[in-house]
Amino acid sequence: MPKINQHTVMNAPALLPPLAEQTEIVRRVEQLFAFADQLEAKVATAQARIDRLTQSILAKAFRGELVPQDPNDEPASVLLERIQAQRAAAPKARRGRKATA
């Protein structure tokens, strides 16, 4: 603004709360910072637990422990052998350049 200069700003009143109120404000802010630190630690702990849980779930899934297993299902080794046999029996697609007309 054109009429505001350093002299005007220096002479403007700055209201401050009483010292007891300032002390209480600082105490509450420090209390909130301590609470925030506690929350941050809890979040870090929870994140670590989530990471371990994820690894545990994946391990159980690979071991087939997440759902009841059907005893009539074939073992994975048999399935893999069957897939390899099918691939060996199927004709291989040619991967060359197409002839231009």
N, C-alpha and C positions, 0 to 999 in steps of 0.2 A: 504494500500500500504506500502511496506517495508520502503520507504524513508520519509514517512510523520510522523512527531512527533510533540509534543506540541510546540517546538520552531518554527518549520516551520509554524504551524497554527497561532501562535501568531504574527508572522512577515508578514503574508499575508495581503495585503491591503484590507480593507473593504470600499467599496464606498458607501457613503450616499448622498442622494439628499440634495440640499440646504434646510435650515430651512423653507423658504416660501413654497417650494414644499411639504415638510413633513406635514406642516399645512394644505395645500390644500388636500392632500391625506386623512388625518384624517377627515377633514370636509366632504369629499365625502363618506367615509366609514360610518360615523355617519348618513349621509343623507340616505344612502342605508339601514342601520339598521332601521331607522325610517319608511322608506317605507315598509320594511319587516314586521314591527310591525303592520302597517296599514292593510297590506294584511292579516295577521294572524287574526286580528279582524274581517275583512270582511268575511273571511272563516268561523269563528266561528258563525257569525250572519247568514250566508247562511245555515250552517249546522242546526242551530236551526229552521230556517224557513222550511227547508226540512223535519225535524222531525215532525213539526206541520202539514205540508201539507200531509205527509204520514198518520198521524192519522186522518186528516180531510177526506181524500179520503176513508180510511177504514170505517169511520163512515157513509159516504154517501153510500158506497156500501152496508153496512148492512141495511140501511134504504131504499134501492132501488132507490136512487136518481141519480145514475150515467147515467142510460139510461131510455128512456121512457118506462113506464110499459104498458103491454098489458092487457086491462081490461078483456079479456077472460081467462087469467091465473087464476088457482085456488090459493087460499091463502095458505101460507106455513103450516098453522095449519091443513088444509085438507090433504095436501100432507103427512105430518107426520103421521096423523091418518091412511091414506091408507097404508103407509109403515109398521106401527105397525101391522095392520090387516094382511098384507101379511106374515109378519114374524111369527105371531101367527098361521096362517093356514099351514105354511110349516112344514114338519116333521123335527124334530131336528136330527142332525147327532150324532151318538154315538161316544163318545170320550174315548174309552177303549183301553186296550191293544189287539193287534191282537192275535188270537189263533195260536200257533205254531204247525206245522205238525209233 
